[in-house]
Amino acid sequence: VVAIGNAGGTGGLPTVVTGSVTAINQSITAGDESGTLSERLHNLIRVDAPIASGDSGGPLTNASGEIIGMNTAASATPQFESTGSVGYAIPIQQALASATEIVAGRFSGTVHLGLPGILGIEVVSRDGVYVAGVADGSAAQAVGLTAGSTITSIDGTSVTAPDGLSEVLSGRKPGSKVQLVWTDPAGAARSATATLVAGPAD
């Protein structure tokens, strides 16, 4: 396969890397570099082509030049260094189905128009959803959520890991209100209604 990207977002000629399909029907949790946004992705093509940051959205083609997928994620963690690069692509039929929905103006929980609504926190998995950082001016800061807290539920849904938090918030728009329950760094139980702010395009 050949994976084509946008030169790491710096302009110029596209990047071109080659490799092979190593698996299909893969599921992963993908996130941004800061760890504030993550989502569970399914039915992916796994390749050993060195797909890099900035290649997402580019085509994955076969040896005949046919587009078979859309580059969407790559491993950025040291655990894969000994085994080489790992990249993932959305099968082209799945990408085209979503594009058709967008063009037709049909939006849903997985296809929506505009920027996502976010809490503005960095989370890690540590006996629950541990808040490692809170962005200035964020929804979380407005309700008093601080670094060192542990979120236990959103809108009555228990959350025990960062990907569970992302699933509950998926599709929420800026201005949406969510009921948060958390334990603060001192161990006290707290709750509040937070109004989500606009996050970066995902």
Disulfide bonds with the S-S distance in Angstrom:
none
